[in-house]
Amino acid sequence: MLDLDIIEVDGKTVDLKENAMDTMFFENTNPTSEATRTIKIKNSAPIRVAYHWSIYKTKNTNKIILEDEETHFKVSPAQGQIEGGGTIEF
């Protein structure tokens, strides 16, 4: 069973009772500016989990079209594995 949790955003522990989910969103920026956020995810499952990130133009949850991937957003590392019980920062 897959069990991934977001445990930190920008070094701040995520606790939904104390820290509202708005800590997950970016502030407004200008089109030419850059913004960076750091998210730490924990794999609470005992098995290794492979991952990859994709970013899409639409929020259509019924259908994902790979050709719709955006290029002006980036997540690093874009793919890899999280060991069982391990954490990783993006």
A tleap script that builds the chain and sets N, CA, C and O, in Angstrom:
source leaprc.protein.ff14SB
mol = sequence {
  NMET LEU ASP LEU ASP ILE ILE GLU VAL ASP
  GLY LYS THR VAL ASP LEU LYS GLU ASN ALA
  MET ASP THR MET PHE PHE GLU ASN THR ASN
  PRO THR SER GLU ALA THR ARG THR ILE LYS
  ILE LYS ASN SER ALA PRO ILE ARG VAL ALA
  TYR HIE TRP SER ILE TYR LYS THR LYS ASN
  THR ASN LYS ILE ILE LEU GLU ASP GLU GLU
  THR HIE PHE LYS VAL SER PRO ALA GLN GLY
  GLN ILE GLU GLY GLY GLY THR ILE GLU CPHE
}
set mol.1.N position { 0.840 -1.179 0.000 }
set mol.1.CA position { 0.000 0.000 0.000 }
set mol.1.C position { 0.886 1.244 0.000 }
set mol.1.O position { 1.816 1.343 0.801 }
set mol.2.N position { 0.607 2.181 -0.882 }
set mol.2.CA position { 1.368 3.407 -1.013 }
set mol.2.C position { 0.972 4.378 0.103 }
set mol.2.O position { -0.216 4.576 0.359 }
set mol.3.N position { 1.961 4.983 0.765 }
set mol.3.CA position { 1.689 5.910 1.869 }
set mol.3.C position { 2.739 7.021 1.850 }
set mol.3.O position { 3.785 6.907 2.487 }
set mol.4.N position { 2.448 8.103 1.108 }
set mol.4.CA position { 3.344 9.251 1.018 }
set mol.4.C position { 2.735 10.432 1.756 }
set mol.4.O position { 1.533 10.680 1.662 }
set mol.5.N position { 3.570 11.160 2.490 }
set mol.5.CA position { 3.111 12.321 3.252 }
set mol.5.C position { 4.006 13.510 2.994 }
set mol.5.O position { 5.228 13.366 2.951 }
set mol.6.N position { 3.418 14.694 2.819 }
set mol.6.CA position { 4.195 15.932 2.771 }
set mol.6.C position { 4.456 16.310 4.215 }
set mol.6.O position { 3.523 16.580 4.971 }
set mol.7.N position { 5.738 16.332 4.603 }
set mol.7.CA position { 6.057 16.587 6.012 }
set mol.7.C position { 6.636 17.975 6.261 }
set mol.7.O position { 6.576 18.476 7.384 }
set mol.8.N position { 7.202 18.609 5.219 }
set mol.8.CA position { 7.731 19.963 5.359 }
set mol.8.C position { 7.538 20.755 4.083 }
set mol.8.O position { 7.592 20.206 2.983 }
set mol.9.N position { 7.314 22.043 4.237 }
set mol.9.CA position { 7.303 22.983 3.115 }
set mol.9.C position { 8.206 24.137 3.517 }
set mol.9.O position { 7.968 24.812 4.518 }
set mol.10.N position { 9.246 24.352 2.721 }
set mol.10.CA position { 10.225 25.413 2.993 }
set mol.10.C position { 10.787 25.323 4.411 }
set mol.10.O position { 10.982 26.341 5.075 }
set mol.11.N position { 11.046 24.094 4.868 }
set mol.11.CA position { 11.635 23.871 6.186 }
set mol.11.C position { 10.651 23.955 7.337 }
set mol.11.O position { 11.045 23.773 8.489 }
set mol.12.N position { 9.382 24.227 7.061 }
set mol.12.CA position { 8.366 24.341 8.102 }
set mol.12.C position { 7.534 23.065 8.126 }
set mol.12.O position { 6.990 22.657 7.100 }
set mol.13.N position { 7.434 22.438 9.290 }
set mol.13.CA position { 6.684 21.198 9.436 }
set mol.13.C position { 5.227 21.422 9.073 }
set mol.13.O position { 4.606 22.391 9.512 }
set mol.14.N position { 4.687 20.516 8.264 }
set mol.14.CA position { 3.274 20.594 7.871 }
set mol.14.C position { 2.447 19.888 8.926 }
set mol.14.O position { 2.567 18.680 9.129 }
set mol.15.N position { 1.613 20.653 9.588 }
set mol.15.CA position { 0.669 20.147 10.577 }
set mol.15.C position { -0.655 20.820 10.249 }
set mol.15.O position { -0.830 22.009 10.514 }
set mol.16.N position { -1.588 20.071 9.675 }
set mol.16.CA position { -2.826 20.666 9.174 }
set mol.16.C position { -3.645 21.348 10.268 }
set mol.16.O position { -4.478 22.199 9.956 }
set mol.17.N position { -3.437 21.004 11.531 }
set mol.17.CA position { -4.154 21.676 12.612 }
set mol.17.C position { -3.548 23.048 12.904 }
set mol.17.O position { -4.270 23.986 13.242 }
set mol.18.N position { -2.219 23.169 12.775 }
set mol.18.CA position { -1.544 24.426 13.091 }
set mol.18.C position { -1.200 25.243 11.857 }
set mol.18.O position { -1.294 26.470 11.888 }
set mol.19.N position { -0.803 24.588 10.771 }
set mol.19.CA position { -0.405 25.274 9.542 }
set mol.19.C position { -1.440 24.998 8.469 }
set mol.19.O position { -1.642 23.850 8.073 }
set mol.20.N position { -2.086 26.033 8.004 }
set mol.20.CA position { -3.124 25.856 6.976 }
set mol.20.C position { -2.500 25.370 5.676 }
set mol.20.O position { -1.307 25.564 5.445 }
set mol.21.N position { -3.301 24.742 4.832 }
set mol.21.CA position { -2.809 24.214 3.562 }
set mol.21.C position { -2.339 25.309 2.620 }
set mol.21.O position { -1.707 24.998 1.610 }
set mol.22.N position { -2.621 26.591 2.906 }
set mol.22.CA position { -2.146 27.648 2.018 }
set mol.22.C position { -0.628 27.733 2.000 }
set mol.22.O position { -0.064 28.417 1.146 }
set mol.23.N position { 0.056 27.045 2.933 }
set mol.23.CA position { 1.516 26.995 2.880 }
set mol.23.C position { 1.997 26.225 1.659 }
set mol.23.O position { 3.179 26.281 1.321 }
set mol.24.N position { 1.099 25.511 0.996 }
set mol.24.CA position { 1.460 24.710 -0.169 }
set mol.24.C position { 1.437 25.522 -1.470 }
set mol.24.O position { 1.929 25.039 -2.490 }
set mol.25.N position { 0.891 26.716 -1.464 }
set mol.25.CA position { 0.722 27.482 -2.691 }
set mol.25.C position { 1.783 28.565 -2.821 }
set mol.25.O position { 2.284 29.075 -1.818 }
set mol.26.N position { 2.127 28.917 -4.067 }
set mol.26.CA position { 3.078 29.979 -4.342 }
set mol.26.C position { 2.406 31.340 -4.214 }
set mol.26.O position { 1.211 31.490 -4.471 }
set mol.27.N position { 3.194 32.319 -3.814 }
set mol.27.CA position { 2.727 33.700 -3.827 }
set mol.27.C position { 2.606 34.142 -5.282 }
set mol.27.O position { 3.194 33.514 -6.162 }
set mol.28.N position { 1.855 35.210 -5.553 }
set mol.28.CA position { 1.768 35.759 -6.906 }
set mol.28.C position { 3.141 36.269 -7.328 }
set mol.28.O position { 3.877 36.835 -6.520 }
set mol.29.N position { 3.476 36.064 -8.597 }
set mol.29.CA position { 4.743 36.542 -9.130 }
set mol.29.C position { 4.526 37.205 -10.471 }
set mol.29.O position { 3.477 37.039 -11.094 }
set mol.30.N position { 5.524 37.960 -10.917 }
set mol.30.CA position { 5.502 38.554 -12.251 }
set mol.30.C position { 5.897 37.499 -13.270 }
set mol.30.O position { 6.588 36.541 -12.924 }
set mol.31.N position { 5.470 37.655 -14.529 }
set mol.31.CA position { 5.783 36.644 -15.545 }
set mol.31.C position { 7.273 36.380 -15.752 }
set mol.31.O position { 7.644 35.271 -16.139 }
set mol.32.N position { 8.129 37.357 -15.510 }
set mol.32.CA position { 9.556 37.154 -15.746 }
set mol.32.C position { 10.330 36.769 -14.485 }
set mol.32.O position { 11.541 36.552 -14.545 }
set mol.33.N position { 9.648 36.683 -13.357 }
set mol.33.CA position { 10.338 36.372 -12.106 }
set mol.33.C position { 10.412 34.862 -11.883 }
set mol.33.O position { 9.762 34.083 -12.580 }
set mol.34.N position { 11.213 34.472 -10.905 }
set mol.34.CA position { 11.329 33.069 -10.530 }
set mol.34.C position { 10.955 32.911 -9.072 }
set mol.34.O position { 11.182 33.812 -8.265 }
set mol.35.N position { 10.384 31.771 -8.733 }
set mol.35.CA position { 10.037 31.448 -7.353 }
set mol.35.C position { 10.414 29.998 -7.092 }
set mol.35.O position { 10.272 29.142 -7.965 }
set mol.36.N position { 10.889 29.732 -5.896 }
set mol.36.CA position { 11.304 28.381 -5.538 }
set mol.36.C position { 10.655 27.987 -4.221 }
set mol.36.O position { 10.584 28.789 -3.290 }
set mol.37.N position { 10.188 26.763 -4.149 }
set mol.37.CA position { 9.657 26.189 -2.907 }
set mol.37.C position { 10.332 24.844 -2.708 }
set mol.37.O position { 10.676 24.173 -3.682 }
set mol.38.N position { 10.525 24.444 -1.461 }
set mol.38.CA position { 11.101 23.143 -1.139 }
set mol.38.C position { 10.060 22.335 -0.378 }
set mol.38.O position { 9.521 22.784 0.634 }
set mol.39.N position { 9.789 21.146 -0.877 }
set mol.39.CA position { 8.807 20.253 -0.250 }
set mol.39.C position { 9.522 18.966 0.119 }
set mol.39.O position { 10.225 18.382 -0.707 }
set mol.40.N position { 9.345 18.519 1.364 }
set mol.40.CA position { 9.919 17.245 1.796 }
set mol.40.C position { 8.783 16.231 1.922 }
set mol.40.O position { 7.787 16.464 2.606 }
set mol.41.N position { 8.965 15.102 1.243 }
set mol.41.CA position { 7.966 14.038 1.241 }
set mol.41.C position { 8.545 12.808 1.908 }
set mol.41.O position { 9.704 12.460 1.681 }
set mol.42.N position { 7.744 12.148 2.732 }
set mol.42.CA position { 8.160 10.916 3.403 }
set mol.42.C position { 7.387 9.739 2.830 }
set mol.42.O position { 6.172 9.809 2.642 }
set mol.43.N position { 8.099 8.668 2.559 }
set mol.43.CA position { 7.488 7.403 2.155 }
set mol.43.C position { 7.287 6.589 3.425 }
set mol.43.O position { 8.231 5.976 3.923 }
set mol.44.N position { 6.078 6.576 3.949 }
set mol.44.CA position { 5.783 5.841 5.178 }
set mol.44.C position { 5.546 4.359 4.938 }
set mol.44.O position { 5.388 3.590 5.886 }
set mol.45.N position { 5.522 3.956 3.675 }
set mol.45.CA position { 5.370 2.541 3.339 }
set mol.45.C position { 6.715 1.834 3.507 }
set mol.45.O position { 7.760 2.482 3.448 }
set mol.46.N position { 6.704 0.526 3.713 }
set mol.46.CA position { 7.960 -0.207 3.886 }
set mol.46.C position { 8.650 -0.566 2.563 }
set mol.46.O position { 9.715 -1.184 2.580 }
set mol.47.N position { 8.067 -0.195 1.427 }
set mol.47.CA position { 8.636 -0.559 0.131 }
set mol.47.C position { 9.155 0.667 -0.611 }
set mol.47.O position { 8.689 1.781 -0.371 }
set mol.48.N position { 10.110 0.471 -1.503 }
set mol.48.CA position { 10.639 1.543 -2.336 }
set mol.48.C position { 9.565 1.968 -3.338 }
set mol.48.O position { 8.849 1.129 -3.886 }
set mol.49.N position { 9.462 3.273 -3.570 }
set mol.49.CA position { 8.460 3.816 -4.489 }
set mol.49.C position { 9.173 4.597 -5.589 }
set mol.49.O position { 9.940 5.519 -5.310 }
set mol.50.N position { 8.917 4.222 -6.832 }
set mol.50.CA position { 9.428 4.988 -7.967 }
set mol.50.C position { 8.479 6.157 -8.233 }
set mol.50.O position { 7.269 6.026 -8.047 }
set mol.51.N position { 9.023 7.305 -8.671 }
set mol.51.CA position { 8.180 8.470 -8.947 }
set mol.51.C position { 8.690 9.200 -10.183 }
set mol.51.O position { 9.833 9.023 -10.604 }
set mol.52.N position { 7.816 10.021 -10.751 }
set mol.52.CA position { 8.185 11.015 -11.755 }
set mol.52.C position { 7.155 12.131 -11.677 }
set mol.52.O position { 5.989 11.892 -11.362 }
set mol.53.N position { 7.590 13.344 -11.967 }
set mol.53.CA position { 6.723 14.515 -11.927 }
set mol.53.C position { 6.353 14.923 -13.338 }
set mol.53.O position { 7.181 14.885 -14.248 }
set mol.54.N position { 5.094 15.315 -13.513 }
set mol.54.CA position { 4.619 15.908 -14.759 }
set mol.54.C position { 3.708 17.067 -14.398 }
set mol.54.O position { 2.935 16.986 -13.444 }
set mol.55.N position { 3.802 18.146 -15.164 }
set mol.55.CA position { 2.984 19.335 -14.937 }
set mol.55.C position { 2.168 19.565 -16.195 }
set mol.55.O position { 2.706 19.526 -17.301 }
set mol.56.N position { 0.856 19.809 -16.035 }
set mol.56.CA position { -0.054 19.892 -17.173 }
set mol.56.C position { -0.733 21.250 -17.248 }
set mol.56.O position { -0.874 21.941 -16.239 }
set mol.57.N position { -1.158 21.631 -18.468 }
set mol.57.CA position { -1.816 22.917 -18.696 }
set mol.57.C position { -3.192 22.990 -18.057 }
set mol.57.O position { -3.581 24.052 -17.571 }
set mol.58.N position { -3.934 21.902 -18.043 }
set mol.58.CA position { -5.312 21.931 -17.564 }
set mol.58.C position { -5.451 21.164 -16.262 }
set mol.58.O position { -4.610 20.334 -15.917 }
set mol.59.N position { -6.516 21.454 -15.554 }
set mol.59.CA position { -6.816 20.765 -14.313 }
set mol.59.C position { -7.860 19.672 -14.527 }
set mol.59.O position { -8.511 19.235 -13.579 }
set mol.60.N position { -8.014 19.240 -15.755 }
set mol.60.CA position { -9.001 18.209 -16.074 }
set mol.60.C position { -8.570 16.900 -15.433 }
set mol.60.O position { -7.646 16.244 -15.914 }
set mol.61.N position { -9.236 16.517 -14.347 }
set mol.61.CA position { -8.837 15.320 -13.619 }
set mol.61.C position { -9.343 14.041 -14.271 }
set mol.61.O position { -8.945 12.946 -13.874 }
set mol.62.N position { -10.213 14.167 -15.264 }
set mol.62.CA position { -10.747 12.974 -15.917 }
set mol.62.C position { -9.818 12.432 -16.991 }
set mol.62.O position { -9.873 11.249 -17.326 }
set mol.63.N position { -8.954 13.305 -17.540 }
set mol.63.CA position { -8.114 12.882 -18.647 }
set mol.63.C position { -6.782 13.627 -18.606 }
set mol.63.O position { -6.761 14.858 -18.597 }
set mol.64.N position { -5.680 12.897 -18.583 }
set mol.64.CA position { -4.357 13.492 -18.607 }
set mol.64.C position { -3.764 13.238 -19.985 }
set mol.64.O position { -3.681 12.095 -20.435 }
set mol.65.N position { -3.350 14.317 -20.655 }
set mol.65.CA position { -2.777 14.219 -21.991 }
set mol.65.C position { -1.303 14.593 -21.887 }
set mol.65.O position { -0.979 15.737 -21.567 }
set mol.66.N position { -0.410 13.648 -22.151 }
set mol.66.CA position { 1.015 13.898 -21.988 }
set mol.66.C position { 1.519 15.045 -22.852 }
set mol.66.O position { 2.474 15.722 -22.470 }
set mol.67.N position { 0.904 15.281 -24.004 }
set mol.67.CA position { 1.327 16.369 -24.876 }
set mol.67.C position { 1.062 17.738 -24.253 }
set mol.67.O position { 1.601 18.736 -24.731 }
set mol.68.N position { 0.249 17.812 -23.201 }
set mol.68.CA position { -0.080 19.080 -22.556 }
set mol.68.C position { 0.939 19.505 -21.502 }
set mol.68.O position { 0.710 20.493 -20.804 }
set mol.69.N position { 2.052 18.792 -21.364 }
set mol.69.CA position { 3.028 19.148 -20.340 }
set mol.69.C position { 3.573 20.550 -20.565 }
set mol.69.O position { 3.885 20.930 -21.693 }
set mol.70.N position { 3.685 21.319 -19.485 }
set mol.70.CA position { 4.232 22.673 -19.510 }
set mol.70.C position { 5.746 22.623 -19.411 }
set mol.70.O position { 6.306 21.633 -18.941 }
set mol.71.N position { 6.406 23.671 -19.846 }
set mol.71.CA position { 7.855 23.717 -19.745 }
set mol.71.C position { 8.343 24.845 -18.836 }
set mol.71.O position { 9.539 24.905 -18.551 }
set mol.72.N position { 7.469 25.742 -18.370 }
set mol.72.CA position { 7.940 26.841 -17.538 }
set mol.72.C position { 7.876 26.542 -16.045 }
set mol.72.O position { 8.122 27.435 -15.234 }
set mol.73.N position { 7.556 25.321 -15.666 }
set mol.73.CA position { 7.634 24.857 -14.293 }
set mol.73.C position { 8.621 23.707 -14.245 }
set mol.73.O position { 8.766 22.965 -15.216 }
set mol.74.N position { 9.296 23.557 -13.124 }
set mol.74.CA position { 10.281 22.488 -13.008 }
set mol.74.C position { 10.257 21.931 -11.589 }
set mol.74.O position { 10.169 22.690 -10.623 }
set mol.75.N position { 10.334 20.618 -11.463 }
set mol.75.CA position { 10.472 19.950 -10.174 }
set mol.75.C position { 11.756 19.142 -10.244 }
set mol.75.O position { 11.994 18.418 -11.210 }
set mol.76.N position { 12.577 19.270 -9.218 }
set mol.76.CA position { 13.849 18.565 -9.216 }
set mol.76.C position { 14.041 17.840 -7.888 }
set mol.76.O position { 13.864 18.455 -6.836 }
set mol.77.N position { 14.390 16.578 -7.897 }
set mol.77.CA position { 14.613 15.721 -9.047 }
set mol.77.C position { 13.295 15.349 -9.719 }
set mol.77.O position { 12.276 15.177 -9.051 }
set mol.78.N position { 13.324 15.227 -11.033 }
set mol.78.CA position { 12.110 14.965 -11.804 }
set mol.78.C position { 11.668 13.514 -11.725 }
set mol.78.O position { 10.495 13.210 -11.939 }
set mol.79.N position { 12.590 12.624 -11.422 }
set mol.79.CA position { 12.235 11.215 -11.284 }
set mol.79.C position { 13.256 10.525 -10.396 }
set mol.79.O position { 14.362 11.022 -10.184 }
set mol.80.N position { 12.863 9.379 -9.886 }
set mol.80.CA position { 13.757 8.623 -9.018 }
set mol.80.C position { 12.991 7.632 -8.182 }
set mol.80.O position { 11.936 7.143 -8.586 }
set mol.81.N position { 13.530 7.335 -7.007 }
set mol.81.CA position { 12.901 6.399 -6.086 }
set mol.81.C position { 13.041 6.907 -4.675 }
set mol.81.O position { 14.030 7.553 -4.328 }
set mol.82.N position { 12.034 6.608 -3.854 }
set mol.82.CA position { 12.080 6.935 -2.432 }
set mol.82.C position { 12.084 5.596 -1.689 }
set mol.82.O position { 11.159 4.796 -1.834 }
set mol.83.N position { 13.118 5.361 -0.903 }
set mol.83.CA position { 13.207 4.115 -0.157 }
set mol.83.C position { 12.095 4.023 0.886 }
set mol.83.O position { 11.573 5.045 1.330 }
set mol.84.N position { 11.738 2.815 1.274 }
set mol.84.CA position { 10.744 2.599 2.327 }
set mol.84.C position { 11.193 3.278 3.622 }
set mol.84.O position { 12.307 3.049 4.094 }
set mol.85.N position { 10.330 4.105 4.188 }
set mol.85.CA position { 10.655 4.847 5.417 }
set mol.85.C position { 11.530 6.061 5.177 }
set mol.85.O position { 11.852 6.778 6.125 }
set mol.86.N position { 11.926 6.316 3.928 }
set mol.86.CA position { 12.823 7.422 3.611 }
set mol.86.C position { 12.102 8.718 3.308 }
set mol.86.O position { 10.881 8.745 3.154 }
set mol.87.N position { 12.876 9.801 3.224 }
set mol.87.CA position { 12.340 11.102 2.853 }
set mol.87.C position { 13.140 11.632 1.671 }
set mol.87.O position { 14.265 11.201 1.421 }
set mol.88.N position { 12.538 12.576 0.945 }
set mol.88.CA position { 13.215 13.222 -0.172 }
set mol.88.C position { 12.719 14.651 -0.276 }
set mol.88.O position { 11.553 14.935 0.001 }
set mol.89.N position { 13.615 15.557 -0.679 }
set mol.89.CA position { 13.246 16.961 -0.890 }
set mol.89.C position { 13.135 17.247 -2.364 }
set mol.89.O position { 13.951 16.790 -3.164 }
set mol.90.N position { 12.109 18.013 -2.721 }
set mol.90.CA position { 11.898 18.475 -4.090 }
set mol.90.C position { 11.909 19.978 -4.082 }
set mol.90.O position { 11.748 20.602 -5.130 }
savepdb mol mol.pdb
quit
